[in-house]
Amino acid sequence: MTDPRSDAGSIARRVLVAVGRWAFEHRWFLVLVVAALVVRLHWNFVVHPLEDYVYSDMRGYMRRANDLFNGWWEPREYDAFYPYGTHVFLYAIQAVAGDEPNNYAPIAFVYALLGSLLVGIAYLLARRVSHSTLVPPLVGLVLVFYYPLISLGGYTLSEIPFSFCLVSSTFFLVRMAQDGRSRDAWAAGTFAALGFVIRPQILASIGLLGLFWLVARRWLPRLRLTLMLQALVPLLLIAGFSAYRLHHHTGRMGLISENGKFNQVFGRCHNNKIKALPDTPSRRITSFGPPPLIQLEKREAKMPGAWPGLDPTREREIVYRGYIGDSEILGEIIDGCVEQSGWAKQVEYSLVNAMLLWRYNIMWPDSGKSFWREHVKTWGMIHTTAFAVPALLALFAVFLRRRAAGLSIVALHLWALLIIAVMILGGIRFRSPYDPFIVIMALEVYVVGSAWLVGLAVRFMRKARPHQPKAASS
């Protein structure tokens, strides 16, 4: 008979060997996630505690989250104005931690954890799409200390959860395209669905992916239609529920929220504020101004006549009576601005909107506090100088066929971001959730471009070397 203790010891050794082998194989992932977690925990608990920065958008998210403690399914018209993913997520964190509102410690921890996992998954994504073994660890090291994402993780906002879902969905999508496995399709679809309830703009990336697949399916034989349909199932389910929820809160038909046309007013009119006055006792005064356009107005005040300036089609503050998300009123305002300004001005607005993704504004909320303003301003310059141009060059990876199929899928997100900015509005904060993609694309251009230049230089030196005649044989 065999000794049970000997069998147990053998099993333990095999487990330890397997764990050690896995840890060694994924050493970069583990090191990057741990390093990023240490940085973000220190930021969220020591340097920049979340509870010290609850105002404006952060206060709105927390108010909607805390309202869920008092009633889960009470119709509230204003709760359908914004997507519901972020405030439900904030509520869930607090409920799991102790079933009480305004509990910031667990939120700070979860946001730090999401930010660190975002770094690790961006590294794994880079491993899948890069042609160089040097790029993935460089991507991870940059993102560990990448201030804009660290900063946004110190506020109760949507950017970090959305970026986590966006990058995770893309990782599984790329793996699905390369390996052709159903489990990756379901994972990609699930993370895309979670991203959708946080920020519906992910639909732009999904739409572009569908168009890309129609053209590039020959280059991606494992990205089959059945896998694409499986990935769509979670998104269709959550979209159906979201449409039902919006109707429950408002009695109106829609997809998930009613702030789409509201945001489009700013892009088409270039005003800096909208104020809605109540037309019934159940409604209240509501106003909002996008920081990029407010900062553009301040730039204009400092440098009169400089381009770009705010230059609104009608009044700078648009005021109307009614619900803040009334699609009929907002649609009439948009149509009026387009007609009054003319198409040439609208093209100019679209160009400025796209430029605002990188220039002429400082990322909010840090822009509102003098101490943090200089830090985020410096990192904005670093991003624009070091990453923006090479990433924009990498946009054309979608035309490189099989050689850059994985990078093409990543590039689709930047195309989607540009389209959203052109059609609606841009800003550095709007761009920041996409920064992991931009870092991957930029570093790929740097490394591959450097290798190409070195190879070109070596070939040139070989050709330029003087010909040595062979010695005559005796």
Residue, then its C-alpha position, 0 to 999 in steps of 0.5 A: m500500500t502507498d503511504p497517503r502522506s507520500d501521495a499528499g506530498s507529491i500532489a503538493r510538490r506538483v501544485l507548487v511546481a505548476v504555480g511556480r511555472w505559471a508565476f514565472e511565465h506571468r512575472w511581468f504581469l504580476v510585477l506590473v499589477v502589484a507595482a500599479l496597485v501600490v502606487r494607486l493605493h497610496w494615491n487614493f488613501v494618502v495623497h488624494p483621498l476620494e472623500d475630499y473631492v466630492y463635488s460636481d460630477m462626483r457628487g452627482y454619481m454619489r447622490r445617485a448611488n446613495d439614492l439606491f439605498n432608499g429605493w431601488w426601483e422608484p421612477r426618477e426622470y433625472d436618473a435616466f439622463y446619464p448612463y447608470g453603470t457608474h452609480v450602480f457600481l458605486y452603490a454595489i461596492q458600498a453595499v457589499a462592504g457594509d450596506e451604508p452610503n458615503n463609504y469611501a474606503p472600499i470605493a478607493f480600494v476597488y478603484a485602485l484595484l481596477g486601475s492596477l488590473l487595467v495596467g496588467i491587461a494592457y500589458l497582456l493586450a500588448r503581448r498579443v498585438s505587438h511585433s516586438t517583445l520589448v513593447p509589452p513591458l514598456v507599455g506596462l511600465v509607462l502605465v504604472f506611473y501614468y498620472p492621468l489615469i492615476s488621477l482619474g482613479g482618485y475621483t468617483l467618476s466613470e473613466i477608470p471602470f470604463s477604461f478597464c471594461l474597454v481594454s479587457s473587452t479588447f484583449f479578449l476580442v483580440r484573443m478570440a480573433q487569434d485563437g477562435r475560442s468561444r469563451d473569449a467571445w463571451a468574455a469580450g461581449t460581457f466586458a463590452a456590455l459592462g462598458f456600455v452601461i458605463r459609457p455607451q460610446i463603446l458602441a462606436s467601436i463595436g460598429l467599426l469592428g463590424l465594418f472592419w470584419l466585413v472587409a478583413r475577415r479573409w485576414l482573420p479566418r478564426l474570427r468567425l461569424t458565430l463567434m461575433l454573434q456570441a459576443l453580441v449576446p451579452l450586449l443585446l441583453i444589457a441593451g434590452f434591459s437598459a431600454y426597459r429601465l429608461h422607459h420605466h424612469t421616463g415613460r419614453m423610448g430610448l436605449i440607455s440615457e437621454n444625454g446624447k443630444f444634450n452633448q451634441v448641442f455643445g459640439r454643434c453650437h459651441n456654447n459653454k453652458i446649457k440651463a434648463l428651467p423647470d416647467t413643472p413642480s417635479r422638475r428643477i433648475t439644471s445646468f451644465g457646461p463642458p470644461p473643454l469649451i469653458q477653457l476654450e472661452k478662457r483662452e479666447a479671453k487671454m488671447p483675443g482673436a486667436w484661433p481656435g476660440l469658442d465662437p458660439t453660433r448663438e448665445r454662450e449660455i443657452v437657456y430653455r424651459g423644460y427637462i434637461g434631456d428633452s430630445e425635441i427641444l435639444g434637436e431644434i437647438i441643434d438644427g437651428c445652430v447648423e442652419q444658422s452657422g452653415w456647413a463651413k462653420q460646422v466643419e470648423y467646429s468638428l476640427v476643433n472638437a477633435m483637436l480638443l482631445w489633445r490640445y487647448n484644455i487641461m483635464w478636468p477635475d484636476s484643472g479646477k484645483s491649482f495644486w493638481r493643475e500643474h501636474v496634469k498640465t505637464w502630463g498633458m504635454i508629455h502625452t501630446t509630445a510623446f504619444a499622440v503623433p506616433a499613435l495617430l500614425a498607427l491608425f493606418a494599421v487597419f490598412l496593413r492587412r494580415r501583418a498588423a491584424g491585432l494592432s488594427i483592432v486596437a486602432l479601431h478604438l482611436w478611429a471611434l474616438l475621433i469620430i465621436a469627437v468630430m460628431i459630438l465633442g472632444g476633450i482630454r478627459f474624454r480621451s483618457p480612457y483610451d490612453p492605454f491603446i494610444v500608449i500601445m500604438a505609440l510604443e509599437v511605432y517607436v520600436v518597430g520604426s527604430a528597428w527599421l531605421v537600424g536595419l536601413a542604416v546597416r544595409f547602407m553601411r554595408k553598401a558604402r563599405p569600399h570593395q576589398p579585392k581578393a588576394a591573388s593566389s600563388 
